[in-house]
Amino acid sequence: MKKPHKFDADFSSVLLSDERAKQGTSESIIKFSKITKRDVAVDFGCGPGFLTIPLAKKCRFVYAIDINQRMLETIALRSKKEGAPNIKPVKSTEYSVRLPESADFLFALSLVHEVVRKRKMFEVFHKLLKIKGSLIVADWRTDAKEWEFGPALHERISKTKMVELAAGLFKPKREKLMENQYYLLFEKV
Ligand SMILES: C[S@@+](CC[C@H](N)C(=O)[O-])C[C@H]1O[C@@H](n2cnc3c(N)ncnc32)[C@H](O)[C@@H]1O
């Protein structure tokens, strides 16, 4: 099987573009999650911080995890520039990362489709969250209206398949359909 494509850091500005924001804004994901100022969050596969920076302004602390060091360097710069000091960039390997505390919320935005062992990734999410913690997965619809943005169809994961991948580890609680993406909120069991 061909490995799914990983987002190239050379094109990271695309992830912060106005065009991208039309697919689903960081504000809509944050609102969907119902995170509060008391909560600690993980932004898993954070990229250049499309979600990380606005999220940090709405919660206590954010661990910004990525496998790509250049993405983390961008986060560190943007965190200073945008006045969001409550962010710690953390480098992961493909299925492993350590944090000093468990999180209340974990966001995986446009990440799961880039990973080969998707169930293993849900096990990693499970380890990082507190019991009853919330996992928010936002990924690309297989029945999208337009295809200019986002991964190729064969790399996309349907909403139903995403729920199956989480079964036994997470209970689905809420969902929201955007034009080209879906948001799912799970509770850790
Ligand atoms: C399509 S980008 C999305 C970035 C960000 N979540 C956003 O929505 O703007 C996917 C990101 O996941 C990272 N990534 C891919 N596989 C990963 C893994 N196994 N662990 C951590 N990060 C990973 C990539 O380096 C890339 O920055």
The ligand as a MOL file (V3000), in Angstrom:
LIG
                    3D

  0  0  0     0  0            999 V3000
M  V30 BEGIN CTAB
M  V30 COUNTS 27 29 0 0 0
M  V30 BEGIN ATOM
M  V30 1 C -2.3510 18.5860 6.8600 0
M  V30 2 S -1.2770 19.1340 8.1300 0 CHG=1
M  V30 3 C -2.4600 19.8620 9.2490 0
M  V30 4 C -1.8230 20.7760 10.2330 0
M  V30 5 C -2.7770 21.4320 11.2300 0
M  V30 6 N -3.4430 20.4650 12.0760 0
M  V30 7 C -3.7830 22.2670 10.4860 0
M  V30 8 O -4.9340 21.8230 10.3670 0
M  V30 9 O -3.4050 23.3360 9.9980 0 CHG=-1
M  V30 10 C -0.8630 17.6330 9.0220 0
M  V30 11 C 0.2350 17.8250 10.0470 0
M  V30 12 O 0.3740 16.6000 10.7700 0
M  V30 13 C 1.7540 16.3220 10.9620 0
M  V30 14 N 1.8890 14.8730 11.1530 0
M  V30 15 C 1.7290 13.8930 10.2440 0
M  V30 16 N 1.8950 12.6840 10.8170 0
M  V30 17 C 2.1630 12.9120 12.1250 0
M  V30 18 C 2.4220 12.0770 13.2510 0
M  V30 19 N 2.4570 10.7540 13.1470 0
M  V30 20 N 2.6280 12.6550 14.4650 0
M  V30 21 C 2.6060 14.0110 14.5870 0
M  V30 22 N 2.3650 14.8560 13.5510 0
M  V30 23 C 2.1510 14.3200 12.3450 0
M  V30 24 C 2.4140 16.8660 9.6990 0
M  V30 25 O 3.7970 17.1250 9.8970 0
M  V30 26 C 1.6040 18.1430 9.4410 0
M  V30 27 O 2.1510 19.2510 10.1060 0
M  V30 END ATOM
M  V30 BEGIN BOND
M  V30 1 1 1 2
M  V30 2 1 2 3
M  V30 3 1 2 10
M  V30 4 1 3 4
M  V30 5 1 4 5
M  V30 6 1 5 6
M  V30 7 1 5 7
M  V30 8 2 7 8
M  V30 9 1 7 9
M  V30 10 1 10 11
M  V30 11 1 11 12
M  V30 12 1 11 26
M  V30 13 1 12 13
M  V30 14 1 13 14
M  V30 15 1 13 24
M  V30 16 1 14 15
M  V30 17 1 14 23
M  V30 18 2 15 16
M  V30 19 1 16 17
M  V30 20 1 17 18
M  V30 21 2 17 23
M  V30 22 1 18 19
M  V30 23 2 18 20
M  V30 24 1 20 21
M  V30 25 2 21 22
M  V30 26 1 22 23
M  V30 27 1 24 25
M  V30 28 1 24 26
M  V30 29 1 26 27
M  V30 END BOND
M  V30 END CTAB
M  END
